[in-house]
Amino acid sequence: MKLLPAGMQAHLDTGATTLCFCWKLTRRDGQVFGFTDHDRLLQFDLVGFEPTSGFTSTVIESSLGLSVDNMNAIGALSATALSEDDLAAGDFDDAEIEIYRVNWGDVSQRVLLRKGNLGEVKRGRTAFEAEVRGLAHKLNQPIGRLFHFGCDADLGDIRCGVDLEDLAFKGVGTVLSITSQRRVFKASGLDGFETGWFERGKITFASGANLNRQMEVKRHTKTGSSVVIELWQEMPDDFALSDGFTITAGCDKQFETCKIKFNNTVNFRGFPHMPGNDFVLSTPDQGGKNDGSSQFN
């Protein structure tokens, strides 16, 4: 049972309430944003809660046990701190969210209703719908190592050990021409790398409208001196000729790639020699050979 702050119960008992919802979002980079469905700015806990046109929420679902409680927040992209490009770039992915019920006449009278994280976000040019997941959703995330053939380290992290600042694994280039705005372009400066070298790697823009934005590389092709880069998703903003970027090599998490491409088998974090299902389900034959089938007479 939630304990209401002093004065709030008395306010509720009057029957004529001045209540609103406030949402506090804390992004993974530490930036904090506040929104409210009230018609004026509210402030508490050193956060300003900005009034947003058409910002509403669905009914909050709560249940016993460890099932994930969900609700949706729906609103117009009219806030100065929130835009379609921000959502498309993933700036608010998994942001921590706190939902308050507040007496806008006296903001000291408030109660925390729900705390969780932003999940799936559906967005458009003028509106968005964001899933708010309860804290129990963290229990659905894998914790610890999984035993499988592929490597479970991220290329370049402390467990992998590959130095992505090595010029063998990092390229610097510019946008030479644009094939598909925000996704496919021809690049200069990457002539020394073979086809596919940067596939599954990351590109980081060093100038232009997408400054400091990152995206994974879907395809890297080289035909003669012509190099084409295709991204997995569109960037938030348009490319421009001469936009600068850095790009790092990609890894498919396989043992042979780790051995041949990176000479890093000592740090491979998969289990390439682990027996598969065929071995587990196989039975011996009359001759004592294990060929995956049963031949008893």
LUMNUFI-817797 format. One record per residue: residue in three letters; x negated, y negated, z negated of N, C-alpha, C, CB in turn. Coordinates in steps of 0.02 Angstrom, whole numbers, plus 50000, padded with zeros to 5 digits. Atoms other than C-alpha are relative to their C-alpha. Glycine has a CB too. Example, Ala and Ser with C-alpha at 12.3 -4.5 7.8 and 13.67 -1.06 7.14 Angstrom:
ala499555005950000493855022549610499554994050000500504999949938;ser500425005950003493165005349643500394994549963499804997750071;
end
This chain:
met499585005950000500005000050000499564993850000500485000049939;lys500395006149996499334983050047500204995149945500084996750069;leu499875005150051499164969749913500024993250034499465000249945;leu499935006649970499794952749967499664994849957500744998250009;pro500325005350039498834937149916500514995949962499594995450046;ala499565004150042499534925449786500394995150042499604996349945;gly499585004749964500994915449852500335002750062499604994150018;met499714997549938501314925850008500645003849988499505004450037;gln499394996450015502594937249927500574995249986499905004849941;ala499495005050014503514922049861500244996750064499734994749952;his499815002949936503484914650036500465004750039499364998450042;leu499584995149965504204930750109500695000549969499665006950000;asp499374999450035505554931149977500474994250015499885000449926;thr499575005749985506204914150032500485001550057499594993850016;gly499584998449942506894921750192499904995450059500714999949980;ala500155004649945506324906850296499254999450004500334992849989;thr500734999449999504534911150342499694996150057499805007350005;thr500405003349948503194902450443499405004550014499774992649979;leu500524994949990502204917550501499805000450073500255006849977;cys500264998849932501114921150652499475005449996499714993350031;phe500554995249995499824933650711499364996350018500155005550052;cys500665002549980497964929750722499565005950016499684995549944;trp500464994749979496684940350813499294997249997500175002450073;lys500715001950003494824939250772499605005350037499764999449926;leu500414995549959493664946950903499264998649988500174999350075;thr500725000650008491824950250869499675004450052499775002049928;arg500324996349946490844955251023499375003449975499844995550059;arg500614996350020489354966951019499394995549997499875005650049;asp500575004650004488204952051047500064995249941499954996050064;gly499935004050061488854944250885500454993950007499344997849977;gln499565005849991489944930550961500695001649974500034998050074;val499354999150032491594928050871500514995450034499964998549923;phe499465003849969493244922350949500645001049961500095002150075;gly499374999650035494934918650872500584998050045499994995749938;phe499415001549961496664918750952500625000749955500055004750061;thr499394999650038498414916150884500604998950046500004994849943;asp499405001249961500194916550947500384993949974500465006249997;his499725006350023500544900550851499864994650053499724997949931;asp500075005149948500674884250951499484994749984500664996650011;arg500545004750014499224875150867499415003849971500234994549951;leu500614996950024497444878650814500045001249925499394995550016;leu500054998250070497234887750648499275001649984500465005949983;gln500704998750019495614889450550499975003349931499604993549999;phe500174997050064495034901150412499395004650011500605004049969;asp500614995949997493454911250373499504997350052500175007250017;leu500465003349954492464898550477500135001650073499285001849983;val499814998449931493384904050635500604995950020500155007650007;gly499435003649973494534893450742500415004750043499784993950041;phe499564995549963496034903250807500394995950051500495003849951;glu499765004149945496494896150976500715002250021499525000350059;pro499344998249975498324895351029499965002050073500504994249990;thr500024997549931498564905451189500705000950026499605006650005;ser499334999549970500064904351303500175007250017500044995650062;gly499764993449982501044920651312499625005749968499975000850073;phe500384994650033499904930451194500475003749953499384997149961;thr499554995950040500964944551122499695006849988500695000750034;ser500244993350013500714962051053500585004849995499575000249936;thr499504994950008501654978351054500065002049926499845006250043;val499934997550069502254987250896499385003949980500645004349994;ile500584996450025500824993650790500225007049979499674996249940;glu499854993150018500865012650778499525002349945499965004650061;ser500414997350054500255020250615500265006949982500014995449937;ser499804993250017500255038550564499535002849948500015004550063;leu500424996650049499605049950428499475004250036500425004349953;gly500514995849971498055060250457499484996050037500315005050046;leu500565003149964496625056550576500154998450072499405004549997;ser499825001949932497595053150735499864992650010500745001650016;val500195006949984497115036950824500624995750005499594999750066;asp499465004849996498295022350793499844994850054500124996549931;asn500115004549944498535011050943500534994650002500005003950066;met499525005149980499364995050998499694996550060500144994949941;asn500255003849943499194983751150500084992649987500375002050064;ala499965007350002498824965151156500064997650071499384996949963;ile499865002349932499514956251308499984992450000500685002650027;gly500035007250000499124938451357499774997250066499554997649946;ala500225003649940498764925551488499274998049992500434993850013;leu500715001950002496964921551533499944992450002499615003350060;ser499995007350002497174903651480499534997249947500694997549987;ala500465002350052495974902851334499344997950030499895005549946;thr500635002449973494384893151363499445005049992499804993449967;ala500534995150014493354907551291500125006750034499935001149926;leu499814993649973494204921351389500214999250073500575003249959;ser499835000449929494274924151577499975007050030499524995250037;glu500024993649964494484938251703499295002250012500384999450067;asp500714998349987492624937351742499675002849937499624993950025;asp500284997450062492174939951558500215007249988500224995649940;leu499754993250010493264955451548499695004750051500765000150005;ala500284995849947492624962151716499275001649986500074996650067;ala500714999050014490824960051657499895004549940499664993349989;gly500074995650058491174970651503499794996449937499515005350015;asp500235003750060490784956651379500405001949938500054992650013;phe499574998650057492244961951269500105007549989500674996750008;asp499944992850009492044980951286499825001949929499565003850050;asp500114997450068492194989451115499904994449948499405004550000;ala500055005550049492304972451029500405001849938500264993350030;glu499644998850063492814973550846500574995049995499524999449939;ile499425004450004494554966450817500325000749932500505001650056;glu499645000350063495434961150658500664996350013499584996549943;ile499345002949987497304957450661500304997849933500475005050036;tyr499735002850062498044946050527500724997750010499564994149977;arg499355003250004499804941050479499894993949955500565004749973;val500215006250033499624922850427500604995349992499444996550040;asn499535005550011500724909450351499674993750029500194999149924;trp500345005749968500304895250470500094993549960500264999150070;gly499925005950043500934882750340499474999849946500684999949969;asp500524999550050499604888850218499585006150017500305000449926;val500374994349973498264899750299499655004149947499494997650050;ser500284995950054497614905450129500465005949985499894995849937;gln499534994650008499174916350128499995004350064500724997349985;arg500084995749942498684930050249499835007049977499454997250048;val500154993050015498494948850255499725003350062500635003749974;leu500314996349946497384959950362500445006150014499265002149983;leu499574994549982498544971850455499635005950031500524997650048;arg500324994649962497354981650564499294997950018500405001650064;lys500695001149979495504983250603499815005750046499514999549939;gly500194994949952494824992550753499564997250054500625003250030;asn500415002149944494044990550923500424999650063499405004850011;leu499665000449935494584985551098499835006250040499794993650038;gly500104994249957494825000551211500084998150073500495005649982;glu499905001349929495455000851390500314993150011500455005550031;val499755006649984495734983651465500235000050073499464994549989;lys499735000949933496864981051616500054992550013500715003450009;arg500065007249990496574964051693500214998050070499294997749986;gly499855003149935497104952751834499744993050000500765000250015;arg500255006849995496794935051888500334995449949500114997350070;thr499655004550044498084927551771500185003149932500634997650033;ala499794996950063498414940351633499595006249987500745001750002;phe500354993950019497684955151540500415003949950499304998449970;glu499704995750052498244969751432499445004249970500585004550029;ala500564996650033497014976651304500265004949949499534994949967;glu499834995050050497174992651203499594998749937499875007250027;val500335000850064496774990551019500015006849964500354994449956;arg500054993450030496155006850942499834999449926499475004250036;gly500154999850072496155010550756499315002949987500535004049963;leu500674997750018494565015150663499915007550009499854998149928;ala500054992849994494975033650678499735002150068500685003349989;his500254998049934494465033250862499255001449999500164994650052;lys500724998750005492645033250806499875007549987499704995849943;leu500094992950014492915051250749500035004250063500525002449951;asn499974996449936493215056150932499354999450039500584997450041;gln500625001049965491475050450982499495005349981499734993049986;pro500524995050016490085063450996499464997049954499685002850064;ile500525002150046488845061950853499485005549996500284998349929;gly500524995049999487175070750858499865002450071500195005949956;arg500214997649934486415080551002500465005450026499295002849996;leu499634994849965487315091251129499505004550036500524997050050;phe500454995349967486485106851196500255001350071499945006749959;his499834998749930486555106751386499374999150042500564995250024;phe500594999949957485405107551536499704993050010500195002950068;gly500255006749985485275088751567499714996549940500544995950029;cys500315004050053484275076151466500534995349970499404995850027;asp499525004450032485275066251337499694993449977500325003549942;ala500325006450015484045051751322500164995050055499245000849991;asp499955005249949484235035151412499314998450026500354993749971;leu500655001449969482845031651534499704993749971500074999450076;gly500365005850027481585020151451500094999049926500224994050035;asp499915001150072482215021951272499445003449962500695002649977;ile500564997650041481105027151126499935007650004500104997949928;arg500034992749995481555045651147499735002250068500695003149987;cys500244998449933481185045451333499264998350007500414996250053;gly500705002049999479565035551324499754997250066499595005749983;val500225002949936479505030151507499994992449995500475002350059;asp500085007250002478885012351523500304996950063499254998049993;leu499675002849941480105003551639499704993350021500744999049986;glu500375006049978478954988351645499435001950046499734996149939;asp500504997649953477734999051743500224998350071499875007749993;leu499815002249933477704992251921500205005950045499424996350032;ala499794994149962477955010151984500755001249992499615006149979;phe499304998750015479695010051907500434993749999500065003549933;lys499635006350002480194991751923499864996050063499814996049937;gly500085004249941480504980852074500294993149989500335003350060;val499755006950003480784962352096500194998050071499464995049970;gly499785001649932481804956352245500484994250000500325005950032;thr499505005249989483024943752316500525002550049499664993550025;val499454998449954484674944752408499834997050068500694997549974;leu500195002349934484264943852593500624998650043499575005250034;ser499365001049966486004945852667500535003949963499965002150075;ile499454997150039487714950652600500445004250046500424994549966;thr499594995449960488624965952669500715000249973499695007050000;ser499355000050033490054966952543499944995749938500235007349982;gln500075004950054490284952252426500095003349932500504994350008;arg500014997850070489884956452243499795007349992500684999149970;arg500164993050009489384974552282499435002650043500615004150013;val500504997249954488274978152435499624994250032500345004550054;phe500405005349969486824967752499499345002950024499874994249951;lys500684998449980485184968852592499514996149957499894998450076;ala500475003150046483664965052486499304999650030499985003949935;ser500715000549983481894959152513499595001249938499834993050031;gly500454998950056480404963452404499965007149976500204995749944;leu499994993050023480754982152388499745004850052500705001949980;asp500244995849945479864988652542499565005849977499614995850049;gly500474994950023478634998852439500315006049966499514997049955;phe499664994650035479945010452364500405004350049500464997349945;glu499664995549955480665025852449500755000149987499715007049993;thr499284999550005482505028952480500205003949937500295003350062;gly499734996750059483465033552323499634998849935500025007250012;trp500415001050059482125027752202500384996549944499374996150017;phe499645003950051483295015552114500715002449988500024992850022;glu499324997450012484895025952122500075002249928500165005850049;arg499844998950071485665027351947499594995449955499865007349981;gly500365004950040484505013351891500434993949986499364998050035;lys499635006150017484994995951833499704994050035500004998949924;ile500215006249970484924979251919500204994349954500304999050071;thr499875005850042484804963051821499864993750041499565000149934;phe500085006049959485074946451909499634994649960500684997450024;ala500425004950033483784933251868500184992850020499285001250018;ser499785006749979484654918551955500685000750033499494996650048;gly499355000049967486304913652033500575000549951500035005850049;ala499394999950041488084915151970500025005949952500615000150045;asn500014994050042487734932451896499395000349955500035006150043;leu500605000350041486244926751793500065004349937499844992749981;asn500054995550059485764939951661500535005550000500064996049937;arg499514994549996487184951451717499655006350024500594998250047;gln500284993649980486784969951736500545004450031499695003649939;met499544995249970487544983651841499595006150021500374996950061;glu500344993949978487115001751885500005000450076500355006249970;val500094999449927486495005652060500295006750023499254999450019;lys499714993949973487525018152159499585002950056500714998650026;arg500374997549942486495019252318499444995250018500475001150060;his500585003849978484775013452374499735003350064499444999649944;thr500234997249936484335016052557499494995450032500605001150048;lys500515003749965482845010952659499945002850071499315000549963;thr500074998249929482815011252849499504995250031500694999750037;gly500535004449976481185004552916499834995149945500224996250064;ser500145005150050480934988152825500654997349969499614994250031;ser499365002350025482794985952789500205004049938500545000650055;val499814996850063483314989652609500704997749981499494998349943;val499315001550019485144990652558500135002649929500515003150051;ile499824998250068485754990852377500764999849994499664995149948;glu499294999850013487514996452334500115001349925500355005650043;leu499874999550071488184994352157500625004349987500094993149969;trp499424995850017489415005652067500644995949995499885003749934;gln499425004350007490584991152028499824993050025500254999749927;glu500125006949979490804973452090499744995849942500654996950028;met500235004750050489874959851998500554994949987499344996550024;pro499475004950016490934946551911500034994150048499904997549931;asp500025005849956490364932752030499695001850067499624994249967;asp500264998949932489904931352214499244999750002500304995050048;phe500715000649985488154934452277499884993650040499745006250040;ala500225005549957487204920352358499315001850028499974993249961;leu500654998649971485714921252475499454997449956499954997050071;ser500595001650041484054921052382500125000949925499784992950013;asp499924998150071484824926752216499455004849982500715003249987;gly500544995750021483384934552122500245005449952499454996049967;phe499814994650045483454950952027499405004449985500575004250030;thr500474994450013482444964751945500405006450001499634999049931;ile499654993649993482874982951971499545005549974500225001350073;thr500404994650030482294998551879500195006750030500075000149924;ala499894993349972482125016551936500565003549963499355004149997;gly499464996250030483545028551904499805007249988500614999850044;cys500154993150018483585046051832500655003949999499645000549932;asp499404995849999484835060251861500015004949941500045003850065;lys500034996150062484355068251693499805007450010500684999849966;gln500194993149986483695084251775499255001049986500165001850072;phe500694998450020482085093051724499514998850058499955007349978;glu500455001049943481335092751900499874992650013500305003350063;thr500095007249991481625074051913499524997249948500674996349996;cys500445002250054480785071251745499285002050014500235002949933;lys500664997449986479315081751802499674996650059500035007550013;ile500295002549938479065075351979499994992450004500385002850059;lys499955007249991479665057451974499664996149944500734998050003;phe500255003950056479125052151800499425003249963500554998849951;asn500554996550034477815065151747500094999649924499324997150020;asn499825001350069478695065251579500335006149967500474994149995;thr499684993950025479155083451543499925000949925499735006050036;val500114999350072478425082351368500564996749959499324997149980;asn499475003650035479845070451322500705001850026499894992650006;phe499344998149974481255079251416500455002249943499935005650053;arg499554998850057482755079751299500585004550017500254993449974;gly499504995149983483765093351384499755007049985500214999450072;phe500184993050012483725112351379500075003950066500465003149944;pro499944997249933483365118051558499975007650002499464997250043;his500074992750000482995136051508500535003449956499305002049976;met499474997250042484545138451402500435004950041500454994449971;pro499594995249963485525154151455500694997250014500055006649961;gly499345002449981487145150551547500545005149984500014998350072;asn499434995650013488865158651541499915006950030500644996850026;asp500104993549967488355172451663499595004749955499654999250068;phe500424995950045487025178551540500405002249939499374996049978;val499624998450060488195177851391500525005550014500354993849972;leu499464995449984489575187751480499765006450034500504996650044;ser500244994249964488455200451565499965006149954499304998650031;thr500044993650036488395218951513499485004450033500695003549997;pro500514995749971487055232351538500305005250046499595003349945;asp499784994549957487185245251678499675006549976499814998650075;gln500274993650021486695263751670499255000249997500255005550046;gly500735000049998484905260151714499684995349950499774998350069;gly500285004550050484715247751574499874993050027499365002749973;lys500115006649970484675232951694500594995649985499885000550076;asn499485004850014485655217551655500124995950063499814995449939;asp499895003549937486355212251824500664996250000499995004850057;gly499395003950005487945203851759500635004150014499974994450048;ser499404996049988489125218451793499965006549960500085001650075;ser499964993850038489695234351704500105005850049500574999849948;gln499964994549953489425251051795500025006749963499404999850048;phe499964993750037489835264351665500475004850037500264998749928;asn499594994849968490535280951734500395003849947499565004950042;
end
